[in-house]
Amino acid sequence: MGIFTRSTVSRKPNESMRLIVTTFVGVVFGFLIGLSFPKLSLTKFNISSGILTTIDIKYTEYTNSVPSGSTPLQHPIDNNRSSANATSKKIWVPSNPRGAERLPPGIVKAESDLYLRRLWGKPNEDLTSTPKYLVTFTVGYNQRKNIDAAVKKFSGNFTILLFHYDGQTTEWDEFEWSKQAIHVSVRRQTKWWYAKRFLHPDIVAPYDYIFIWDEDLGVEHFNAEEYIKLVRKHGLEISQPGLEPNKGLTWQMTKRRGDREVHKETEEKPGWCNHPHVPPCAAFVEIMAPVFSRDAWRCVWHMIQNDLVHGWGLDFALRKCVEPAHEKIGVVDAQWIVHQSVPSLGNQGESQNGKAPWQGVRERCKKEWTIFQTRFSRAERSYYKAINSTSH
């Protein structure tokens, strides 16, 4: 034991010297190696440790969930230096849609569509066709045969959209076309209530023309493709098919004329028109079967009031959305329909104070017409008053 102890003590100075020399050589070698790498300043990333931790955790969760054989996405902080510098700058694009100013313009999609897509495959292979036109019907199941006949007048260039006011939707699958149509069901609502909420101009933007039709229209003498050709030919932004003269006419303007393709003006009862170019003598169609161009609908949609669901009064105000209105609003005589006047909407009302359901609905329609006229007149007066006050 004594010999072992003395031997250890005698070697201690030599081992200490070796340790010092080895440490010195290691420091010098490490310094030289460090000079061969570019400098990296983490402060340039400007990312807090908390965010880095969150990113690391989410990235780890993602990579653990990637199926075998798949290539995971690149880690967000593995980009090159230029990308890192770009992310440190805040984006603000005033020309983006309201609320999307913080997004790069290349990712913003301000408009959508009603095209049906698959849940599988490649997104760019989803659409085998992109219809150019949209037709909507507000329907009850009792009118299914009439709607079936109407839908068959519209080609594959049309998206079919049914608004169901009676809650029955799956029953319509007895028709093959219904399985490809779009169905929206909310009980006891009108087509203008649906239109305001489901036909926003940015949603229907892909469609050149939008048909917003009632359910009680006879279409034996109507062809949608031929109708579109005439609308384009005569430059109509807002239009409707001519109405059969002997079936429930209210206005002379919408009465079909058998000697022409289109008409844009008429003569009415004395005192009904204070100028030949204003409704109901011109610039006028009814609200039962209107057809709007994309641009005209963008204006009309904004004019529809949220609380006025029947649309009465809209027909007299449509001229505010096109210019000159007496040239761009008209009736297509060569493609005509019959208004069957089925009181289905009135039956959706409720009996109050001893009145039949349809009476309450009709009274509401008349009240809404008065309210709409008053609102529009006040809005115009307020606008011109403000303009005059700022011009002085």
GIDANOR-V796309 format. One line per field, one symbol per residue. ss: DSSP state (H for helix, E for strand, C for the rest). phi: phi as a letter, one per 30 degrees, with the letter a starting at -180 (. if undefined). A space follows every 50 residues. Layout:
# GIDANOR-V796309
ss->???
phi->???
This chain:
# GIDANOR-V796309
ss->CHHHHHHHHHHHHHHHHHHHHHHHHHHHHHHHHHHCCCCCCHHHHCCCHH HHHHHHHHHHHHHHHCCCCCCCCCCHHHCCHHHHHHHCCCCCCCCCCCCC CCCCHHHCCCCCCCCCCCCCCCHHHCCCCCCCEEEEEEECHHHHHHHHHH HCCCCCCEEEEEEECCCCCHHHHHCHHHHHCEEEECCCCCHHHHHHHHCC CCCCCCCCEEEEECCCEECCCCCHHHHHHHHHHCCCCEEEEEECCCCCCC CHHHECCCCCCEECECCCCCCCCCCCCCCCCECCCCCCEEEEEHHHHHHH HHHCCCCCCCCCCHHHHHHHHCCCHHHHEEEEEEEEEEECCCCCCHHHCC CECCECHHHHHHHHHHHHHHHHHHHHHHHHHHHHHHHHHHHC
phi->.dddddddddcdddddddddddddddddddddddddcddbcddddhcddd deddddddddddddcdddjccddddeccddddddddddcdcaceddeejc ddcdedcdbdcbacddbdcbidedcdcdabecbbbcbcbbddcddddedd eddcdddcdcbcccccicbdddddcddddcdcbbbbdhbcddddddcbbe eddcedcdbbcbcdcccdbecbbdddddedddecidcbaaddceecbhdc bddcddcdcadbbbaaccdeidbdadcbdcdahbbdcdbdbcdedddedd edddddccddidjdedceddcbbdddcccaccddbbbbddhddddddddb dbhicdedddddddedddeddddddddddddddddddddddc
